[in-house]
């Protein structure tokens, strides 16, 4: 029973870490898009 609980906790931790990574990547991509948009607006 202890092994099952341990495996469930480890799996949950991995899933949560993956969600944070994806959220961070989305933020980085969004910031990159904003920088490109700002640079294009300045070029006008």
Predicted model as a PDB file, atoms N, CA, C, CB and O in Angstrom, pLDDT in the B-factor column:
MODEL        1                                                                  
ATOM      1  N   UNK A   1       0.826  -1.199   0.000  1.00 82.00           N  
ATOM      2  CA  UNK A   1       0.000   0.000   0.000  1.00 82.00           C  
ATOM      3  C   UNK A   1       0.864   1.254   0.000  1.00 82.00           C  
ATOM      4  CB  UNK A   1      -0.936   0.003   1.206  1.00 82.00           C  
ATOM      5  O   UNK A   1       0.525   2.236  -0.661  1.00 82.00           O  
ATOM      6  N   UNK A   2       1.965   1.235   0.726  1.00 87.00           N  
ATOM      7  CA  UNK A   2       2.865   2.380   0.789  1.00 87.00           C  
ATOM      8  C   UNK A   2       3.474   2.676  -0.578  1.00 87.00           C  
ATOM      9  CB  UNK A   2       3.969   2.131   1.814  1.00 87.00           C  
ATOM     10  O   UNK A   2       3.661   3.838  -0.939  1.00 87.00           O  
ATOM     11  N   UNK A   3       3.783   1.626  -1.337  1.00 87.00           N  
ATOM     12  CA  UNK A   3       4.363   1.817  -2.675  1.00 87.00           C  
ATOM     13  C   UNK A   3       3.362   2.512  -3.600  1.00 87.00           C  
ATOM     14  CB  UNK A   3       4.795   0.458  -3.280  1.00 87.00           C  
ATOM     15  O   UNK A   3       3.743   3.369  -4.397  1.00 87.00           O  
ATOM     16  N   UNK A   4       2.103   2.148  -3.496  1.00 87.00           N  
ATOM     17  CA  UNK A   4       1.071   2.757  -4.348  1.00 87.00           C  
ATOM     18  C   UNK A   4       0.931   4.246  -4.022  1.00 87.00           C  
ATOM     19  CB  UNK A   4      -0.295   2.032  -4.161  1.00 87.00           C  
ATOM     20  O   UNK A   4       0.846   5.077  -4.927  1.00 87.00           O  
ATOM     21  N   UNK A   5       0.907   4.573  -2.753  1.00 88.00           N  
ATOM     22  CA  UNK A   5       0.789   5.973  -2.339  1.00 88.00           C  
ATOM     23  C   UNK A   5       2.023   6.760  -2.785  1.00 88.00           C  
ATOM     24  CB  UNK A   5       0.609   6.076  -0.801  1.00 88.00           C  
ATOM     25  O   UNK A   5       1.905   7.883  -3.275  1.00 88.00           O  
ATOM     26  N   UNK A   6       3.188   6.174  -2.617  1.00 88.00           N  
ATOM     27  CA  UNK A   6       4.422   6.837  -3.039  1.00 88.00           C  
ATOM     28  C   UNK A   6       4.420   7.103  -4.538  1.00 88.00           C  
ATOM     29  CB  UNK A   6       5.638   5.990  -2.659  1.00 88.00           C  
ATOM     30  O   UNK A   6       4.783   8.196  -4.975  1.00 88.00           O  
ATOM     31  N   UNK A   7       4.016   6.115  -5.326  1.00 88.00           N  
ATOM     32  CA  UNK A   7       3.979   6.269  -6.778  1.00 88.00           C  
ATOM     33  C   UNK A   7       2.962   7.346  -7.183  1.00 88.00           C  
ATOM     34  CB  UNK A   7       3.632   4.923  -7.452  1.00 88.00           C  
ATOM     35  O   UNK A   7       3.219   8.119  -8.106  1.00 88.00           O  
ATOM     36  N   UNK A   8       1.824   7.401  -6.506  1.00 89.00           N  
ATOM     37  CA  UNK A   8       0.808   8.404  -6.803  1.00 89.00           C  
ATOM     38  C   UNK A   8       1.329   9.808  -6.488  1.00 89.00           C  
ATOM     39  CB  UNK A   8      -0.478   8.119  -6.005  1.00 89.00           C  
ATOM     40  O   UNK A   8       1.083  10.742  -7.252  1.00 89.00           O  
ATOM     41  N   UNK A   9       2.034   9.963  -5.391  1.00 89.00           N  
ATOM     42  CA  UNK A   9       2.602  11.265  -5.033  1.00 89.00           C  
ATOM     43  C   UNK A   9       3.671  11.699  -6.028  1.00 89.00           C  
ATOM     44  CB  UNK A   9       3.192  11.218  -3.624  1.00 89.00           C  
ATOM     45  O   UNK A   9       3.730  12.867  -6.410  1.00 89.00           O  
ATOM     46  N   UNK A  10       4.507  10.770  -6.442  1.00 87.00           N  
ATOM     47  CA  UNK A  10       5.545  11.083  -7.428  1.00 87.00           C  
ATOM     48  C   UNK A  10       4.916  11.466  -8.758  1.00 87.00           C  
ATOM     49  CB  UNK A  10       6.496   9.889  -7.615  1.00 87.00           C  
ATOM     50  O   UNK A  10       5.346  12.430  -9.392  1.00 87.00           O  
ATOM     51  N   UNK A  11       3.905  10.724  -9.185  1.00 86.00           N  
ATOM     52  CA  UNK A  11       3.226  11.033 -10.450  1.00 86.00           C  
ATOM     53  C   UNK A  11       2.570  12.407 -10.382  1.00 86.00           C  
ATOM     54  CB  UNK A  11       2.170   9.956 -10.781  1.00 86.00           C  
ATOM     55  O   UNK A  11       2.625  13.167 -11.349  1.00 86.00           O  
ATOM     56  N   UNK A  12       1.958  12.728  -9.263  1.00 81.00           N  
ATOM     57  CA  UNK A  12       1.335  14.040  -9.098  1.00 81.00           C  
ATOM     58  C   UNK A  12       2.357  15.163  -9.157  1.00 81.00           C  
ATOM     59  CB  UNK A  12       0.582  14.101  -7.782  1.00 81.00           C  
ATOM     60  O   UNK A  12       2.106  16.206  -9.761  1.00 81.00           O  
ATOM     61  N   UNK A  13       3.499  14.953  -8.535  1.00 83.00           N  
ATOM     62  CA  UNK A  13       4.551  15.972  -8.551  1.00 83.00           C  
ATOM     63  C   UNK A  13       5.069  16.197  -9.971  1.00 83.00           C  
ATOM     64  CB  UNK A  13       5.709  15.564  -7.624  1.00 83.00           C  
ATOM     65  O   UNK A  13       5.322  17.334 -10.370  1.00 83.00           O  
ATOM     66  N   UNK A  14       5.223  15.124 -10.723  1.00 80.00           N  
ATOM     67  CA  UNK A  14       5.689  15.241 -12.107  1.00 80.00           C  
ATOM     68  C   UNK A  14       4.665  15.990 -12.957  1.00 80.00           C  
ATOM     69  CB  UNK A  14       5.960  13.846 -12.708  1.00 80.00           C  
ATOM     70  O   UNK A  14       5.035  16.836 -13.771  1.00 80.00           O  
ATOM     71  N   UNK A  15       3.402  15.687 -12.774  1.00 73.00           N  
ATOM     72  CA  UNK A  15       2.360  16.373 -13.539  1.00 73.00           C  
ATOM     73  C   UNK A  15       2.317  17.864 -13.209  1.00 73.00           C  
ATOM     74  CB  UNK A  15       0.996  15.737 -13.265  1.00 73.00           C  
ATOM     75  O   UNK A  15       2.185  18.695 -14.107  1.00 73.00           O  
ATOM     76  N   UNK A  16       2.426  18.199 -11.937  1.00 72.00           N  
ATOM     77  CA  UNK A  16       2.421  19.614 -11.545  1.00 72.00           C  
ATOM     78  C   UNK A  16       3.636  20.348 -12.092  1.00 72.00           C  
ATOM     79  CB  UNK A  16       2.379  19.746 -10.023  1.00 72.00           C  
ATOM     80  O   UNK A  16       3.527  21.498 -12.516  1.00 72.00           O  
ATOM     81  N   UNK A  17       4.781  19.701 -12.087  1.00 74.00           N  
ATOM     82  CA  UNK A  17       5.988  20.328 -12.630  1.00 74.00           C  
ATOM     83  C   UNK A  17       5.827  20.559 -14.129  1.00 74.00           C  
ATOM     84  CB  UNK A  17       7.234  19.453 -12.350  1.00 74.00           C  
ATOM     85  O   UNK A  17       6.263  21.588 -14.645  1.00 74.00           O  
ATOM     86  N   UNK A  18       5.213  19.625 -14.825  1.00 71.00           N  
ATOM     87  CA  UNK A  18       4.980  19.785 -16.261  1.00 71.00           C  
ATOM     88  C   UNK A  18       4.050  20.933 -16.552  1.00 71.00           C  
ATOM     89  CB  UNK A  18       4.416  18.516 -16.851  1.00 71.00           C  
ATOM     90  O   UNK A  18       4.263  21.660 -17.522  1.00 71.00           O  
ATOM     91  N   UNK A  19       3.032  21.121 -15.749  1.00 68.00           N  
ATOM     92  CA  UNK A  19       2.097  22.233 -15.946  1.00 68.00           C  
ATOM     93  C   UNK A  19       2.799  23.563 -15.766  1.00 68.00           C  
ATOM     94  CB  UNK A  19       0.918  22.129 -14.975  1.00 68.00           C  
ATOM     95  O   UNK A  19       2.562  24.498 -16.531  1.00 68.00           O  
ATOM     96  N   UNK A  20       3.652  23.660 -14.775  1.00 69.00           N  
ATOM     97  CA  UNK A  20       4.383  24.908 -14.553  1.00 69.00           C  
ATOM     98  C   UNK A  20       5.321  25.208 -15.711  1.00 69.00           C  
ATOM     99  CB  UNK A  20       5.172  24.840 -13.246  1.00 69.00           C  
ATOM    100  O   UNK A  20       5.489  26.366 -16.092  1.00 69.00           O  
ATOM    101  N   UNK A  21       5.930  24.176 -16.270  1.00 74.00           N  
ATOM    102  CA  UNK A  21       6.839  24.364 -17.389  1.00 74.00           C  
ATOM    103  C   UNK A  21       6.082  24.871 -18.605  1.00 74.00           C  
ATOM    104  CB  UNK A  21       7.568  23.059 -17.718  1.00 74.00           C  
ATOM    105  O   UNK A  21       6.542  25.796 -19.275  1.00 74.00           O  
ATOM    106  N   UNK A  22       4.942  24.290 -18.897  1.00 71.00           N  
ATOM    107  CA  UNK A  22       4.147  24.709 -20.045  1.00 71.00           C  
ATOM    108  C   UNK A  22       3.652  26.140 -19.849  1.00 71.00           C  
ATOM    109  CB  UNK A  22       2.958  23.752 -20.261  1.00 71.00           C  
ATOM    110  O   UNK A  22       3.669  26.936 -20.788  1.00 71.00           O  
ATOM    111  N   UNK A  23       3.218  26.466 -18.657  1.00 73.00           N  
ATOM    112  CA  UNK A  23       2.755  27.830 -18.377  1.00 73.00           C  
ATOM    113  C   UNK A  23       3.892  28.829 -18.553  1.00 73.00           C  
ATOM    114  CB  UNK A  23       2.181  27.927 -16.951  1.00 73.00           C  
ATOM    115  O   UNK A  23       3.690  29.910 -19.107  1.00 73.00           O  
ATOM    116  N   UNK A  24       5.065  28.480 -18.093  1.00 77.00           N  
ATOM    117  CA  UNK A  24       6.230  29.354 -18.254  1.00 77.00           C  
ATOM    118  C   UNK A  24       6.606  29.539 -19.710  1.00 77.00           C  
ATOM    119  CB  UNK A  24       7.414  28.798 -17.491  1.00 77.00           C  
ATOM    120  O   UNK A  24       6.958  30.642 -20.129  1.00 77.00           O  
ATOM    121  N   UNK A  25       6.534  28.466 -20.484  1.00 77.00           N  
ATOM    122  CA  UNK A  25       6.846  28.563 -21.908  1.00 77.00           C  
ATOM    123  C   UNK A  25       5.832  29.452 -22.610  1.00 77.00           C  
ATOM    124  CB  UNK A  25       6.873  27.168 -22.555  1.00 77.00           C  
ATOM    125  O   UNK A  25       6.205  30.246 -23.473  1.00 77.00           O  
ATOM    126  N   UNK A  26       4.572  29.336 -22.261  1.00 81.00           N  
ATOM    127  CA  UNK A  26       3.539  30.188 -22.848  1.00 81.00           C  
ATOM    128  C   UNK A  26       3.773  31.653 -22.538  1.00 81.00           C  
ATOM    129  CB  UNK A  26       2.171  29.773 -22.352  1.00 81.00           C  
ATOM    130  O   UNK A  26       3.573  32.513 -23.397  1.00 81.00           O  
ATOM    131  N   UNK A  27       4.190  31.939 -21.333  1.00 83.00           N  
ATOM    132  CA  UNK A  27       4.491  33.323 -20.943  1.00 83.00           C  
ATOM    133  C   UNK A  27       5.674  33.855 -21.739  1.00 83.00           C  
ATOM    134  CB  UNK A  27       4.786  33.412 -19.432  1.00 83.00           C  
ATOM    135  O   UNK A  27       5.651  34.994 -22.207  1.00 83.00           O  
ATOM    136  N   UNK A  28       6.709  33.030 -21.891  1.00 83.00           N  
ATOM    137  CA  UNK A  28       7.884  33.450 -22.652  1.00 83.00           C  
ATOM    138  C   UNK A  28       7.529  33.730 -24.109  1.00 83.00           C  
ATOM    139  CB  UNK A  28       8.976  32.382 -22.576  1.00 83.00           C  
ATOM    140  O   UNK A  28       7.989  34.718 -24.681  1.00 83.00           O  
ATOM    141  N   UNK A  29       6.721  32.874 -24.704  1.00 86.00           N  
ATOM    142  CA  UNK A  29       6.316  33.069 -26.098  1.00 86.00           C  
ATOM    143  C   UNK A  29       5.483  34.336 -26.230  1.00 86.00           C  
ATOM    144  CB  UNK A  29       5.523  31.849 -26.615  1.00 86.00           C  
ATOM    145  O   UNK A  29       5.652  35.102 -27.178  1.00 86.00           O  
ATOM    146  N   UNK A  30       4.596  34.550 -25.288  1.00 90.00           N  
ATOM    147  CA  UNK A  30       3.767  35.756 -25.299  1.00 90.00           C  
ATOM    148  C   UNK A  30       4.629  37.011 -25.190  1.00 90.00           C  
ATOM    149  CB  UNK A  30       2.747  35.715 -24.152  1.00 90.00           C  
ATOM    150  O   UNK A  30       4.408  37.983 -25.913  1.00 90.00           O  
ATOM    151  N   UNK A  31       5.593  36.992 -24.303  1.00 86.00           N  
ATOM    152  CA  UNK A  31       6.489  38.139 -24.142  1.00 86.00           C  
ATOM    153  C   UNK A  31       7.309  38.375 -25.410  1.00 86.00           C  
ATOM    154  CB  UNK A  31       7.425  37.924 -22.939  1.00 86.00           C  
ATOM    155  O   UNK A  31       7.548  39.518 -25.798  1.00 86.00           O  
ATOM    156  N   UNK A  32       7.731  37.303 -26.043  1.00 87.00           N  
ATOM    157  CA  UNK A  32       8.466  37.433 -27.301  1.00 87.00           C  
ATOM    158  C   UNK A  32       7.606  38.062 -28.384  1.00 87.00           C  
ATOM    159  CB  UNK A  32       8.969  36.072 -27.765  1.00 87.00           C  
ATOM    160  O   UNK A  32       8.082  38.904 -29.144  1.00 87.00           O  
ATOM    161  N   UNK A  33       6.351  37.662 -28.459  1.00 88.00           N  
ATOM    162  CA  UNK A  33       5.422  38.241 -29.428  1.00 88.00           C  
ATOM    163  C   UNK A  33       5.192  39.712 -29.175  1.00 88.00           C  
ATOM    164  CB  UNK A  33       4.102  37.507 -29.396  1.00 88.00           C  
ATOM    165  O   UNK A  33       5.108  40.501 -30.116  1.00 88.00           O  
ATOM    166  N   UNK A  34       5.089  40.089 -27.913  1.00 90.00           N  
ATOM    167  CA  UNK A  34       4.914  41.500 -27.555  1.00 90.00           C  
ATOM    168  C   UNK A  34       6.139  42.315 -27.973  1.00 90.00           C  
ATOM    169  CB  UNK A  34       4.665  41.647 -26.036  1.00 90.00           C  
ATOM    170  O   UNK A  34       6.002  43.429 -28.477  1.00 90.00           O  
ATOM    171  N   UNK A  35       7.322  41.766 -27.765  1.00 89.00           N  
ATOM    172  CA  UNK A  35       8.546  42.475 -28.140  1.00 89.00           C  
ATOM    173  C   UNK A  35       8.598  42.693 -29.649  1.00 89.00           C  
ATOM    174  CB  UNK A  35       9.790  41.694 -27.671  1.00 89.00           C  
ATOM    175  O   UNK A  35       8.983  43.770 -30.106  1.00 89.00           O  
ATOM    176  N   UNK A  36       8.218  41.688 -30.421  1.00 87.00           N  
ATOM    177  CA  UNK A  36       8.210  41.819 -31.882  1.00 87.00           C  
ATOM    178  C   UNK A  36       7.186  42.863 -32.309  1.00 87.00           C  
ATOM    179  CB  UNK A  36       7.904  40.459 -32.554  1.00 87.00           C  
ATOM    180  O   UNK A  36       7.460  43.688 -33.180  1.00 87.00           O  
ATOM    181  N   UNK A  37       6.007  42.825 -31.695  1.00 88.00           N  
ATOM    182  CA  UNK A  37       4.964  43.813 -32.022  1.00 88.00           C  
ATOM    183  C   UNK A  37       5.429  45.220 -31.691  1.00 88.00           C  
ATOM    184  CB  UNK A  37       3.662  43.501 -31.263  1.00 88.00           C  
ATOM    185  O   UNK A  37       5.228  46.137 -32.488  1.00 88.00           O  
ATOM    186  N   UNK A  38       6.045  45.409 -30.537  1.00 86.00           N  
ATOM    187  CA  UNK A  38       6.526  46.726 -30.141  1.00 86.00           C  
ATOM    188  C   UNK A  38       7.594  47.236 -31.104  1.00 86.00           C  
ATOM    189  CB  UNK A  38       7.079  46.682 -28.718  1.00 86.00           C  
ATOM    190  O   UNK A  38       7.596  48.412 -31.469  1.00 86.00           O  
ATOM    191  N   UNK A  39       8.498  46.351 -31.514  1.00 80.00           N  
ATOM    192  CA  UNK A  39       9.558  46.743 -32.438  1.00 80.00           C  
ATOM    193  C   UNK A  39       8.974  47.120 -33.785  1.00 80.00           C  
ATOM    194  CB  UNK A  39      10.580  45.617 -32.600  1.00 80.00           C  
ATOM    195  O   UNK A  39       9.438  48.076 -34.407  1.00 80.00           O  
ATOM    196  N   UNK A  40       7.968  46.395 -34.252  1.00 79.00           N  
ATOM    197  CA  UNK A  40       7.331  46.701 -35.526  1.00 79.00           C  
ATOM    198  C   UNK A  40       6.600  48.042 -35.458  1.00 79.00           C  
ATOM    199  CB  UNK A  40       6.357  45.582 -35.920  1.00 79.00           C  
ATOM    200  O   UNK A  40       6.609  48.800 -36.428  1.00 79.00           O  
ATOM    201  N   UNK A  41       5.971  48.339 -34.325  1.00 80.00           N  
ATOM    202  CA  UNK A  41       5.280  49.613 -34.155  1.00 80.00           C  
ATOM    203  C   UNK A  41       6.273  50.780 -34.159  1.00 80.00           C  
ATOM    204  CB  UNK A  41       4.470  49.609 -32.850  1.00 80.00           C  
ATOM    205  O   UNK A  41       5.971  51.857 -34.674  1.00 80.00           O  
ATOM    206  N   UNK A  42       7.455  50.558 -33.583  1.00 83.00           N  
ATOM    207  CA  UNK A  42       8.470  51.614 -33.549  1.00 83.00           C  
ATOM    208  C   UNK A  42       9.048  51.882 -34.919  1.00 83.00           C  
ATOM    209  CB  UNK A  42       9.583  51.247 -32.592  1.00 83.00           C  
ATOM    210  O   UNK A  42       9.509  52.992 -35.186  1.00 83.00           O  
ATOM    211  N   UNK A  43       9.036  50.883 -35.804  1.00 76.00           N  
ATOM    212  CA  UNK A  43       9.612  51.019 -37.133  1.00 76.00           C  
ATOM    213  C   UNK A  43       8.741  51.850 -38.060  1.00 76.00           C  
ATOM    214  CB  UNK A  43       9.839  49.662 -37.735  1.00 76.00           C  
ATOM    215  O   UNK A  43       9.216  52.318 -39.095  1.00 76.00           O  
ATOM    216  N   UNK A  44       7.482  52.041 -37.712  1.00 69.00           N  
ATOM    217  CA  UNK A  44       6.553  52.762 -38.587  1.00 69.00           C  
ATOM    218  C   UNK A  44       6.869  54.232 -38.655  1.00 69.00           C  
ATOM    219  CB  UNK A  44       5.132  52.575 -38.118  1.00 69.00           C  
ATOM    220  O   UNK A  44       6.181  54.981 -39.349  1.00 69.00           O  
TER     221      UNK A  44                                                      
ENDMDL                                                                          
END                                                                             
